[in-house]
Amino acid sequence: MISAQPHSAPASRFWDALRVSPPPERRAALLAGCVILASVALTLAYVWVGCPLGLAPDEAHYWEWSRKLDWGYYSKGPLVAWLIRGSCELFGGLSVAYTGGFAAAVRLPAAVCHAATLAGWYVLAAGVFRSSRLGLAVVALAATLPVARFGAVVMTIDPPFLACWCWAIVCVWKAVERDRTAWWAAAAVFTVFGVLAKYTMALFPAAVVGFLLAHRRCEFRKPGVWVLLTGAGAGCLSVVVWNAAHDWVSLRHVFAQIGASGTPSRGFRWLGPVGFIAGQIGMMFGLWLVAFLAAAWQFRPAHTADLGVRLLWWCAVPVWGLFAAMSFVKPGQANWPAPAYIAGFVLAVGWVAKVLAGPYRRHVARCLVGNVVVGLVLAFAAHYPVAVRPLLVRLAGPPTDEEPAPVRRLDLTARLVGWKTLAAEVDSIRNRVASQSGRDAVLAATHWTIPGQLRFYCAGQPDVYAVGIPNRSDRHSQYDLWRPNPVADAQEFRGRTFVVVGEIGPHLLAAFDRVEPPVRVVHAEDGVTVEIWWVWVCHGFRGFVGPADHDPGY
């Protein structure tokens, strides 16, 4: 049976449990490196050679942030914008030359962060369990996870955040193992950058403090942990200062997302954990969620004396449990517990290795192989959705007036296609308006996810505004902070003609002298309708009336 051993225990006990002889350490490390390089190479080839997927709405939104660099943004820290801007500055020319646009340069940091996370996973698994073979297994299996494969392509806040979380754990483990303050300082650096990527990184120091209080209180008499806490706190001052200057919008946004804002509560959600578990099955793809939960019990601190395993447990299980508990109040998003799976996946693979050494090894091996095969198939389907869309169309059923594009219910990549089609139609309408009026139209959308796409794909990358709040169809976003904008500075846009994408309600209609009948833009692939937009030409902007009586939340 595999169990975490104290530091003095020889590594051979681990291999005795697996009933195999350990391969040469260097060979396993080289194989792990080859897996990482192969995964990154496949990602770059996909992104730079005929990628069928356009930017996701979040990607386009963060790209727009990168054009206006700052120390903070409405909902997140600045790291994602900094990385995209740096990549576009360095590789934007190559991206345009070889792909016709900047999308490949926007996504390049995601591939780099993917490689960094895989490398960190190897270091953790090989080091904590003293087994390069287990490290190789973690890297190889992680590379087959659909969520990991998709995260290597799509550049959101999660790739840099998870890479920082992973390497922060590595540094703390090294600091505890080697009693070196320098490793604590390195952990502080990764924590700072993690917070600049996603505020959830603030949970990491809390997890480390919990681990130390439970198992290593002597560290509080040394400078290391204080270097971590002080460095992380000082490094996050830029985020605090920026938020203080912007009415604490990020804080209010986070509180609203987790259900801790002052808005009226919808009551206790007794079935919230059911939805939470369903989302995590999709995140970790079935078997690995079971393995994670089993490993949480198998490697619980009371059952092992190994400090490395205990650290992994504290950086995984309490974090996961926090989001599970939050599901009683707010449904949240499936990716919120993602940092728990950095350490948790290492534990999960360790648990699977233990089971493979026992009497149920054949059943578990079949499940493991099946899980990997299906995972690779799903990853292929996510990368090339056209190949599986006919099947999804049959499963989704025929279109109806209420649901003209039913395939969107099953095709998670539908949000990443069709934006060039929309942009081409919007450009045509803009040209018509300019030729008729002699002045460029103002571009706007009724939901915050659309302006970034229009700016990225429309000719000349024009300014695009979000006007959904007075339309009562949107929440607050970064567009409220950028000035001037039509909602807060109506006088700057009075009398202009707007081209608006999205549904328009009476509050938006009342802001114009005249509104033309809408243009219906349909994006179809192989005869299948994937997305539909409505584009409106609105003349004579007068200003919005009464948006203050509508609080869309944060």
C-alpha positions in Angstrom: 0.0 0.0 0.0 1.2 3.5 -0.8 1.4 5.9 2.1 3.4 9.1 2.5 6.6 8.3 4.5 8.5 10.5 6.9 11.6 12.2 5.5 13.9 9.6 6.9 12.1 6.7 5.1 13.9 5.4 2.0 12.3 6.0 -1.4 12.4 2.2 -2.1 9.3 1.8 0.2 7.3 3.7 -2.3 8.3 1.4 -5.1 7.9 -1.7 -3.0 4.3 -0.6 -2.6 3.9 -0.5 -6.4 5.7 -3.8 -6.7 7.9 -2.5 -9.5 11.5 -1.5 -9.7 12.1 2.2 -10.2 13.3 3.3 -13.6 16.4 5.5 -13.8 15.5 8.9 -12.4 17.0 10.8 -15.4 15.0 8.7 -17.9 11.7 9.6 -16.2 12.6 13.2 -16.0 13.6 13.3 -19.7 10.3 11.6 -20.6 8.4 14.2 -18.6 10.2 17.0 -20.3 9.4 15.4 -23.7 5.7 15.2 -22.8 5.7 18.9 -21.8 7.5 19.9 -25.0 5.2 17.8 -27.1 2.1 19.3 -25.4 3.3 22.8 -26.0 4.4 22.1 -29.6 0.9 20.7 -30.4 -0.7 23.8 -28.8 1.5 26.2 -30.8 0.9 24.3 -34.0 -2.9 24.4 -33.4 -3.0 28.1 -32.6 -0.6 29.2 -35.3 -1.8 27.0 -38.1 -5.4 27.2 -39.1 -7.1 27.5 -35.7 -10.8 27.2 -36.3 -11.7 29.0 -33.0 -11.9 32.8 -32.6 -11.1 34.6 -29.4 -13.4 33.8 -26.5 -15.3 36.8 -25.1 -13.1 36.9 -22.0 -10.0 36.7 -24.2 -11.1 39.7 -26.3 -12.1 41.6 -23.2 -8.6 41.1 -21.6 -7.0 42.0 -24.9 -8.9 45.3 -24.8 -7.5 45.8 -21.3 -4.0 45.3 -22.6 -4.5 48.3 -24.9 -5.0 50.5 -21.8 -2.5 49.2 -19.3 -3.2 49.9 -15.7 -2.5 48.6 -12.2 -5.9 47.1 -11.9 -9.2 46.5 -13.7 -12.8 46.2 -12.8 -13.0 42.5 -12.0 -9.4 41.3 -11.9 -5.8 42.3 -11.4 -3.6 43.5 -14.3 -1.3 40.4 -15.0 -3.4 39.0 -17.8 -3.4 42.4 -19.6 0.4 42.7 -19.1 1.1 39.3 -20.5 -1.2 39.8 -23.5 0.3 43.2 -24.2 3.9 41.9 -23.9 3.1 39.0 -26.2 1.5 41.2 -28.8 4.4 43.7 -28.7 6.9 40.9 -29.2 5.1 38.5 -31.5 2.2 40.5 -32.9 4.0 41.0 -36.2 4.6 37.3 -36.6 1.0 36.5 -35.7 -0.4 38.9 -38.3 2.1 37.7 -40.9 1.3 34.0 -40.4 -2.3 34.0 -39.2 -3.7 37.2 -40.5 -4.5 38.6 -37.0 -3.3 39.0 -33.4 -5.1 36.0 -32.0 -2.1 33.7 -32.0 0.0 36.4 -30.1 -2.9 36.9 -27.6 -2.9 33.2 -26.9 0.9 32.6 -26.7 1.1 33.3 -23.0 -1.5 30.5 -22.3 0.8 27.9 -23.9 3.8 29.2 -21.8 1.8 29.1 -18.6 0.6 25.6 -19.5 4.2 24.4 -19.8 5.1 26.1 -16.5 2.2 24.4 -14.7 3.1 20.9 -16.1 6.7 21.5 -15.1 5.6 22.5 -11.6 3.3 19.4 -11.4 6.3 17.2 -12.2 8.5 18.9 -9.5 5.8 18.5 -6.9 5.0 14.9 -7.7 8.5 13.7 -8.2 9.8 15.6 -5.1 7.0 15.0 -2.6 6.6 11.3 -3.4 10.3 10.9 -4.2 9.4 9.3 -7.5 10.2 10.6 -10.9 8.0 7.9 -12.3 5.0 9.3 -10.4 6.0 12.8 -11.6 6.0 11.5 -15.2 2.6 10.0 -14.7 1.2 13.3 -13.3 2.5 15.2 -16.3 1.3 12.7 -18.9 -2.2 12.3 -17.4 -2.6 16.1 -16.8 -1.8 16.7 -20.5 -4.8 14.5 -21.4 -7.3 16.4 -19.3 -9.8 18.4 -21.6 -9.7 21.4 -19.2 -5.9 21.4 -19.2 -5.8 21.2 -23.0 -8.3 23.9 -23.5 -6.5 26.1 -20.9 -3.3 25.8 -22.9 -5.1 27.5 -25.9 -7.5 30.1 -24.4 -5.8 33.0 -22.7 -7.8 33.9 -19.7 -6.8 34.7 -16.1 -6.6 31.1 -15.1 -3.4 29.9 -17.0 -1.1 32.5 -15.2 -2.9 32.2 -12.0 -2.6 28.4 -11.8 1.0 28.5 -12.8 1.7 30.9 -10.0 -0.2 28.8 -7.5 1.6 25.6 -8.6 5.1 27.2 -8.3 4.2 28.9 -5.0 3.5 25.4 -3.5 6.8 24.2 -4.9 8.7 27.1 -3.2 7.0 26.5 0.1 7.7 22.8 0.0 11.4 23.6 -0.8 11.5 26.1 2.0 10.2 23.6 4.5 12.4 20.8 3.3 15.6 22.8 3.1 15.0 25.5 5.7 16.0 28.3 3.3 14.5 31.8 3.5 15.2 32.3 -0.2 12.5 29.8 -1.0 10.0 31.7 1.1 10.9 34.9 -0.7 10.3 33.1 -4.0 6.9 31.9 -2.8 6.1 35.5 -2.0 6.9 36.6 -5.5 4.7 33.9 -7.0 1.9 34.8 -4.6 2.1 38.5 -5.6 1.9 37.6 -9.3 -0.9 35.2 -8.6 -2.9 37.9 -6.9 -2.3 40.2 -9.8 -3.8 37.4 -12.0 -6.7 36.4 -9.8 -7.7 37.5 -6.3 -8.3 33.9 -5.3 -4.6 33.7 -4.8 -5.1 35.3 -1.4 -6.3 31.8 -0.3 -2.8 30.5 -0.8 -1.1 32.2 2.2 -4.1 31.2 4.3 -3.6 27.6 3.3 0.1 27.7 4.1 -0.6 29.3 7.5 -3.1 26.5 8.3 -0.5 23.9 7.3 2.1 25.5 9.5 -0.2 26.0 12.5 -1.2 22.3 12.3 2.2 20.7 11.6 5.1 23.1 11.7 4.6 25.9 14.3 8.3 26.3 14.7 8.4 28.1 11.3 6.7 31.1 13.0 9.9 31.5 15.0 11.9 31.9 11.8 11.9 34.7 9.3 10.7 32.6 6.3 7.0 32.5 6.7 7.0 36.2 7.7 8.9 37.0 4.5 6.1 35.2 2.6 3.3 37.0 4.4 5.0 40.4 4.4 6.1 40.2 0.8 2.8 39.0 -0.5 1.0 41.8 1.4 3.3 44.5 0.3 3.2 43.3 -3.3 -0.5 43.5 -3.3 -0.5 47.2 -2.3 -0.9 48.2 -6.0 -4.2 46.4 -6.2 -5.4 48.0 -3.0 -4.4 51.5 -4.0 -6.0 51.1 -7.4 -9.3 49.8 -5.9 -9.3 52.6 -3.3 -9.1 55.1 -6.2 -11.9 53.4 -8.0 -14.6 53.1 -5.3 -13.5 49.5 -4.4 -15.2 48.1 -7.5 -13.2 44.9 -7.5 -14.1 44.2 -3.9 -17.8 44.8 -4.5 -17.6 42.6 -7.7 -16.0 39.7 -5.8 -18.5 40.0 -2.9 -21.4 40.0 -5.3 -20.1 36.9 -7.0 -19.7 34.9 -3.8 -23.1 36.1 -2.5 -21.6 38.3 0.3 -22.8 41.6 -1.1 -25.6 43.7 0.3 -28.0 42.6 -2.3 -31.0 40.6 -1.1 -30.3 36.9 -0.7 -32.4 34.3 -2.5 -32.2 32.0 0.5 -30.2 29.0 1.5 -29.5 26.7 -1.4 -30.0 23.2 0.0 -29.3 21.6 -3.4 -26.3 23.9 -4.1 -23.7 21.2 -3.5 -25.4 18.9 -6.1 -24.8 21.5 -8.8 -21.3 22.1 -7.4 -20.4 18.4 -7.7 -21.9 18.2 -11.2 -19.7 21.1 -12.3 -16.7 19.5 -10.8 -17.3 16.3 -12.6 -17.1 18.3 -15.8 -14.0 20.1 -14.6 -12.1 17.0 -13.5 -13.8 14.6 -15.8 -15.3 11.9 -13.6 -12.6 9.6 -12.5 -10.3 12.3 -11.3 -12.9 13.9 -9.1 -13.5 10.5 -7.4 -9.7 10.0 -7.1 -9.3 13.5 -5.7 -12.0 12.9 -3.0 -10.5 9.5 -2.2 -7.0 11.0 -2.0 -8.3 13.7 0.3 -9.2 11.0 2.8 -6.3 8.6 2.1 -3.7 11.3 2.6 -5.4 13.3 5.4 -2.8 14.8 7.7 -3.7 12.5 10.6 -2.9 9.5 8.4 0.6 10.6 7.2 3.7 12.0 8.7 5.1 13.4 5.5 5.2 17.2 5.5 5.2 17.4 1.7 2.0 15.4 1.4 0.5 17.4 4.3 1.3 20.6 2.5 -0.4 19.3 -0.7 -3.5 18.4 1.3 -3.7 21.8 2.9 -3.4 23.5 -0.5 -6.1 21.4 -1.9 -8.8 20.0 0.4 -9.7 23.1 2.5 -9.7 25.3 -0.6 -12.0 22.9 -2.4 -14.2 22.6 0.7 -14.5 26.4 0.9 -16.0 26.6 -2.6 -18.2 23.6 -1.8 -19.6 25.4 1.2 -20.1 28.5 -0.8 -22.4 26.6 -3.1 -25.1 26.7 -0.4 -25.2 30.5 -0.9 -24.2 31.1 -4.6 -23.9 28.6 -7.5 -20.6 30.1 -8.6 -18.6 28.9 -11.6 -17.2 25.5 -12.2 -13.6 26.8 -12.5 -13.5 28.5 -9.1 -12.1 25.5 -7.2 -9.4 25.0 -9.9 -6.4 25.9 -7.6 -7.4 23.1 -5.3 -6.7 20.6 -8.1 -3.1 21.7 -8.5 -2.0 19.9 -5.4 -5.1 17.7 -5.5 -4.3 16.2 -8.8 -0.9 15.1 -7.5 -2.6 13.4 -4.6 -5.2 11.9 -6.9 -2.5 10.3 -9.1 -0.8 9.0 -6.0 -4.0 7.4 -4.8 -4.6 5.8 -8.2 -1.0 4.4 -8.1 -1.9 2.9 -4.7 -5.0 1.3 -6.0 -3.2 -0.1 -9.0 -1.0 -2.0 -6.6 -4.0 -3.6 -5.0 -6.6 -6.3 -5.8 -8.7 -3.9 -7.9 -6.0 -2.9 -10.2 -7.6 -4.3 -13.3 -10.9 -2.5 -12.8 -9.1 0.8 -12.0 -6.7 0.3 -15.0 -9.7 -0.1 -17.3 -11.4 3.0 -15.9 -8.1 4.9 -16.2 -7.5 3.9 -19.8 -11.2 4.7 -20.7 -11.0 8.0 -19.0 -7.8 9.0 -20.9 -9.3 7.9 -24.3 -12.6 9.7 -23.8 -10.7 12.8 -22.5 -8.6 12.9 -25.6 -11.7 12.5 -27.8 -13.4 15.4 -25.9 -10.2 17.5 -26.2 -10.2 16.8 -30.0 -13.9 17.8 -30.2 -13.2 21.0 -28.3 -10.3 21.9 -30.7 -12.2 20.9 -33.9 -15.9 21.3 -33.1 -17.0 21.0 -36.8 -16.0 17.3 -36.6 -18.6 16.5 -33.9 -21.2 19.1 -34.6 -23.5 16.8 -36.7 -23.8 14.5 -33.7 -24.5 17.5 -31.4 -27.2 18.8 -33.8 -29.0 15.4 -33.6 -28.8 15.4 -29.9 -29.9 19.1 -29.5 -33.0 18.7 -31.7 -34.5 21.0 -34.3 -34.4 24.8 -34.0 -37.5 26.6 -32.7 -38.6 30.2 -32.6 -37.6 30.3 -28.9 -34.3 28.5 -29.5 -33.1 29.1 -33.1 -29.6 27.7 -32.4 -30.2 24.7 -30.1 -26.7 23.3 -30.7 -25.3 26.0 -28.4 -26.6 24.0 -25.4 -24.2 21.2 -26.2 -21.3 22.9 -28.1 -19.2 24.8 -25.5 -17.1 26.2 -28.3 -20.0 28.1 -29.9 -19.0 31.2 -28.0 -15.7 31.2 -29.9 -17.0 31.2 -33.5 -18.8 33.6 -35.7 -17.2 36.9 -34.5 -15.7 37.6 -37.9 -19.1 37.1 -39.5 -20.6 39.6 -37.1 -17.7 42.1 -37.5 -18.0 42.0 -41.3 -21.7 42.8 -41.2 -21.1 45.6 -38.6 -18.4 47.0 -40.8 -20.8 47.0 -43.8 -23.4 48.9 -41.7 -20.7 51.4 -40.4 -19.7 52.1 -44.0 -23.3 52.7 -45.0 -23.9 55.1 -42.1 -20.7 57.0 -42.8 -21.5 57.4 -46.4 -25.0 58.7 -45.7 -24.2 61.0 -42.8 -20.6 61.9 -43.4 -19.6 60.8 -39.9 -18.6 57.6 -38.4 -21.1 55.8 -36.2 -20.6 55.0 -32.5 -20.3 51.3 -31.9 -21.9 49.8 -28.8 -23.3 46.6 -27.5 -25.9 45.7 -24.8 -23.7 43.1 -23.1 -20.1 43.6 -21.8 -18.8 40.4 -23.6 -19.4 41.8 -27.1 -17.4 45.2 -27.3 -14.1 43.5 -27.0 -15.0 41.1 -29.9 -16.1 44.0 -32.1 -13.0 46.0 -31.4 -10.8 43.0 -32.1 -12.4 41.9 -35.4 -13.9 45.1 -36.9 -11.8 47.0 -39.4 -9.5 49.6 -37.8 -10.2 48.2 -34.3 -12.6 51.1 -33.4 -13.7 52.1 -29.9 -16.8 50.1 -28.7 -19.0 50.9 -25.7 -21.2 48.9 -23.4 -24.7 50.3 -23.0 -26.5 47.4 -21.4 -27.0 48.9 -17.9 -29.7 51.5 -19.0 -31.1 48.7 -21.2 -31.4 46.5 -18.1 -29.6 43.7 -19.8 -26.1 43.8 -18.3 -24.0 44.2 -15.2 -21.2 46.7 -14.4 -17.9 46.1 -16.1 -14.6 47.8 -17.0 -16.5 49.9 -19.6 -18.1 51.9 -16.8 -14.7 53.0 -15.7 -13.3 54.1 -19.0 -14.3 57.6 -19.8 -15.9 59.2 -21.7 -18.7 56.6 -22.3 -22.3 57.1 -23.5 -23.9 56.1 -20.2 -21.9 58.5 -17.9 -21.0 61.2 -20.4 -24.1 61.5 -22.7 -23.1 65.1 -23.6 -20.0 63.8 -25.4 -22.2 61.7 -27.8 -25.4 63.7 -28.1 -26.8 63.7 -31.6 -24.6 60.8 -32.9 -25.7 57.8 -34.7 -25.1 54.5 -32.9 -24.7 51.0 -34.3 -25.7 48.7 -31.4 -25.3 44.9 -31.2 -27.7 43.0 -29.0 -31.3 43.1 -27.8 -32.7 46.6 -27.3 -35.4 47.4 -24.7 -37.6 50.4 -24.2 -35.0 52.2 -22.0 -32.5 52.1 -24.9 -35.1 53.0 -27.6 -36.1 56.1 -25.6 -32.5 57.4 -25.8 -32.7 58.0 -29.6 -34.8 60.1 -32.0 -35.2 57.2 -34.5 -34.2 53.5 -34.6 -34.1 51.6 -37.9 -35.5 48.0 -38.1 -32.8 45.6 -36.9 -30.5 43.6 -39.1 -30.4 39.9 -38.2 -26.9 38.4 -38.5 -26.7 34.6 -38.6 -23.5 32.6 -38.4 -23.8 29.1 -39.7 -21.3 26.3 -40.3 -22.1 23.5 -42.7 -25.7 24.6 -42.7 -26.0 24.6 -38.9 -26.9 27.8 -37.2 -24.5 28.5 -34.4 -25.2 32.1 -33.4 -27.6 34.9 -34.1 -27.1 38.6 -33.4 -29.3 41.7 -33.9 -27.7 44.9 -35.1 -29.5 48.2 -34.7 -28.9 51.6 -36.3 -30.0 54.3 -33.9 -30.1 57.9 -34.9 -30.0 61.1 -32.8 -28.7 60.0 -29.4 -30.4 62.1 -26.7 -28.9 60.4 -23.6 -30.2 57.7 -21.3 -33.1 58.4 -19.0 -33.4 56.8 -15.5 -30.6 54.3 -15.3 -30.1 55.1 -11.6 -33.3 53.2 -10.7 -31.7 50.0 -11.9 -29.0 48.3 -9.9 -27.6 45.4 -12.0 -25.2 44.4 -9.3 -21.5 43.9 -9.6 
